[in-house]
Amino acid sequence: MLKPNQLKEKLRQGLLAFPVTPFTNDNLFDKLRFKQHINYLLSHKPSAIFVGGGTGEFFSLSLEECDHVNKIAVSEKNINIPIIAGTGYGTKLATIIANNAEQTGVDGILVLPPYLLEIEPEGLFQHIYSICQSISIGVIVYHRGNAKYSEKIINKLAEKCDNFIGFKDGIGDLELVARIKNNLGDRIAIMGGIPTAELYAIPMHSIGINTYSSAVFNFLPDTANKFFKAVIKEDKYTTDKLINELFLPIVSLRKRKKGYAVSMIKSGLRIIGKSAGHVRAPLLDLTDEDENILNNIIKHFI
């Protein structure tokens, strides 16, 4: 297990992989396929793997399944690639999930937005503060949905919680991101995290932030790595080509139905012959028509 500051440095080194959680035809957690998928992602060397996140359908997993996901990922991990586990819901349950994850040996925790509630900034601070105080490993917050972290709250968390080490922006608020970076410098790792984060990779790079999550890494890891390297090298020809031929078409498909940001990843895995099963309700799989559209988008990159 990495210490929080060690994890923070790892998070700054490259792409972040967010694996899906495979399910069987009976809608049960598929341990074997998950193990295979983790090893597949590890072989393409992301800078970190976040299990049980939004792409991993954290919201549909039982406590027992969360533990299984975390244990398998830790058992397969490469010593140089940290494992971060998801937690969420209300403070009490989020704390229990985070503690259980720490016991399995993960290197850090990603706190997904709390369930349902609209939250005052101070309440959001208390939520994260409680989670940070309950564990010793690094804690990353996900700025998205009802979990909107102000500059003031991020500064306060950085001051009060030594193991608060990361801010993942899922909204695309470049002004806020720039202000946090200007205020805190290297105190925390800042990463892009909107769905299809590649579209924000270039403007994020322009303000000195190169780390972002790549859902496409699940089924096109070589292409995801190619795009990341092109961003760092400021290779405009390659980034423009991939944005126009891959990422913009994927975004257009994603917008056809709610929840497709997750469903599309499992469809992509089916297309490349590495099926992870179907999504769980309340999500819906891509329609046959939409999966065919996805196939036509990605077939040139397989």
Solvent accessible surface area in square Angstrom, and as a share of the most:
residue,aa,sasa,rsa
1,M,125,0.56
2,L,38,0.19
3,K,142,0.60
4,P,29,0.18
5,N,95,0.49
6,Q,91,0.41
7,L,0,0.00
8,K,19,0.08
9,E,84,0.38
10,K,46,0.19
11,L,0,0.00
12,R,74,0.27
13,Q,116,0.52
14,G,6,0.06
15,L,5,0.03
16,L,0,0.00
17,A,0,0.00
18,F,11,0.05
19,P,1,0.00
20,V,0,0.00
21,T,1,0.00
22,P,0,0.00
23,F,1,0.01
24,T,48,0.28
25,N,146,0.75
26,D,113,0.58
27,N,74,0.38
28,L,113,0.56
29,F,21,0.09
30,D,21,0.11
31,K,102,0.43
32,L,116,0.58
33,R,93,0.34
34,F,1,0.00
35,K,90,0.38
36,Q,103,0.46
37,H,14,0.06
38,I,0,0.00
39,N,60,0.31
40,Y,42,0.16
41,L,0,0.00
42,L,16,0.08
43,S,71,0.46
44,H,45,0.20
45,K,151,0.64
46,P,5,0.03
47,S,15,0.10
48,A,0,0.00
49,I,0,0.00
50,F,2,0.01
51,V,0,0.00
52,G,5,0.05
53,G,1,0.01
54,G,23,0.22
55,T,19,0.11
56,G,0,0.00
57,E,0,0.00
58,F,7,0.03
59,F,86,0.36
60,S,25,0.16
61,L,16,0.08
62,S,55,0.35
63,L,80,0.40
64,E,118,0.53
65,E,27,0.12
66,C,9,0.06
67,D,34,0.18
68,H,51,0.23
69,V,1,0.00
70,N,5,0.03
71,K,109,0.46
72,I,29,0.14
73,A,0,0.00
74,V,32,0.19
75,S,82,0.53
76,E,40,0.18
77,K,53,0.23
78,N,59,0.30
79,I,153,0.78
80,N,94,0.48
81,I,9,0.05
82,P,2,0.01
83,I,0,0.00
84,I,0,0.00
85,A,1,0.01
86,G,5,0.05
87,T,0,0.00
88,G,1,0.01
89,Y,55,0.21
90,G,37,0.36
91,T,51,0.30
92,K,157,0.67
93,L,64,0.32
94,A,0,0.00
95,T,27,0.16
96,I,70,0.36
97,I,5,0.02
98,A,0,0.00
99,N,47,0.24
100,N,50,0.25
101,A,0,0.00
102,E,25,0.11
103,Q,151,0.67
104,T,24,0.14
105,G,14,0.13
106,V,0,0.00
107,D,0,0.00
108,G,0,0.00
109,I,0,0.00
110,L,2,0.01
111,V,1,0.01
112,L,18,0.09
113,P,37,0.23
114,P,11,0.07
115,Y,143,0.54
116,L,137,0.68
117,L,108,0.54
118,E,158,0.71
119,I,51,0.26
120,E,133,0.60
121,P,66,0.41
122,E,81,0.36
123,G,34,0.33
124,L,4,0.02
125,F,10,0.04
126,Q,90,0.40
127,H,11,0.05
128,I,0,0.00
129,Y,73,0.28
130,S,44,0.28
131,I,0,0.00
132,C,3,0.02
133,Q,104,0.46
134,S,38,0.24
135,I,14,0.07
136,S,79,0.51
137,I,5,0.02
138,G,0,0.00
139,V,0,0.00
140,I,0,0.00
141,V,0,0.00
142,Y,13,0.05
143,H,6,0.03
144,R,89,0.32
145,G,44,0.42
146,N,32,0.16
147,A,0,0.00
148,K,123,0.52
149,Y,3,0.01
150,S,44,0.28
151,E,49,0.22
152,K,155,0.66
153,I,7,0.04
154,I,0,0.00
155,N,48,0.25
156,K,57,0.24
157,L,0,0.00
158,A,9,0.07
159,E,129,0.58
160,K,105,0.44
161,C,1,0.00
162,D,124,0.64
163,N,14,0.07
164,F,0,0.00
165,I,0,0.00
166,G,0,0.00
167,F,0,0.00
168,K,6,0.03
169,D,3,0.02
170,G,7,0.07
171,I,71,0.36
172,G,17,0.16
173,D,54,0.28
174,L,56,0.28
175,E,113,0.51
176,L,22,0.11
177,V,0,0.00
178,A,38,0.29
179,R,123,0.45
180,I,0,0.00
181,K,61,0.26
182,N,126,0.65
183,N,70,0.36
184,L,33,0.17
185,G,36,0.35
186,D,101,0.52
187,R,65,0.24
188,I,2,0.01
189,A,1,0.01
190,I,14,0.07
191,M,0,0.00
192,G,6,0.06
193,G,3,0.03
194,I,23,0.11
195,P,38,0.24
196,T,12,0.07
197,A,3,0.02
198,E,1,0.01
199,L,52,0.26
200,Y,75,0.28
201,A,3,0.02
202,I,70,0.36
203,P,45,0.28
204,M,10,0.05
205,H,37,0.16
206,S,87,0.56
207,I,56,0.28
208,G,47,0.45
209,I,10,0.05
210,N,54,0.28
211,T,6,0.04
212,Y,6,0.02
213,S,12,0.07
214,S,0,0.00
215,A,25,0.19
216,V,5,0.03
217,F,0,0.00
218,N,1,0.00
219,F,4,0.02
220,L,6,0.03
221,P,6,0.04
222,D,99,0.51
223,T,12,0.07
224,A,0,0.00
225,N,31,0.16
226,K,115,0.49
227,F,0,0.00
228,F,27,0.11
229,K,116,0.49
230,A,5,0.04
231,V,5,0.03
232,I,69,0.35
233,K,158,0.67
234,E,125,0.56
235,D,52,0.27
236,K,144,0.61
237,Y,165,0.63
238,T,17,0.10
239,T,3,0.02
240,D,51,0.26
241,K,90,0.38
242,L,6,0.03
243,I,29,0.15
244,N,92,0.47
245,E,83,0.37
246,L,0,0.00
247,F,0,0.00
248,L,81,0.40
249,P,40,0.25
250,I,3,0.01
251,V,14,0.08
252,S,71,0.46
253,L,4,0.02
254,R,44,0.16
255,K,150,0.63
256,R,124,0.45
257,K,92,0.39
258,K,203,0.86
259,G,27,0.26
260,Y,2,0.01
261,A,32,0.25
262,V,20,0.12
263,S,0,0.00
264,M,4,0.02
265,I,4,0.02
266,K,0,0.00
267,S,0,0.00
268,G,0,0.00
269,L,1,0.00
270,R,58,0.21
271,I,39,0.20
272,I,37,0.19
273,G,65,0.62
274,K,95,0.40
275,S,41,0.27
276,A,3,0.02
277,G,6,0.05
278,H,92,0.41
279,V,14,0.08
280,R,25,0.09
281,A,85,0.66
282,P,116,0.73
283,L,29,0.15
284,L,119,0.59
285,D,45,0.23
286,L,12,0.06
287,T,54,0.31
288,D,130,0.67
289,E,114,0.51
290,D,4,0.02
291,E,40,0.18
292,N,87,0.44
293,I,56,0.28
294,L,0,0.00
295,N,52,0.26
296,N,69,0.35
297,I,22,0.11
298,I,0,0.00
299,K,99,0.42
300,H,141,0.63
301,F,47,0.19
302,I,117,0.59
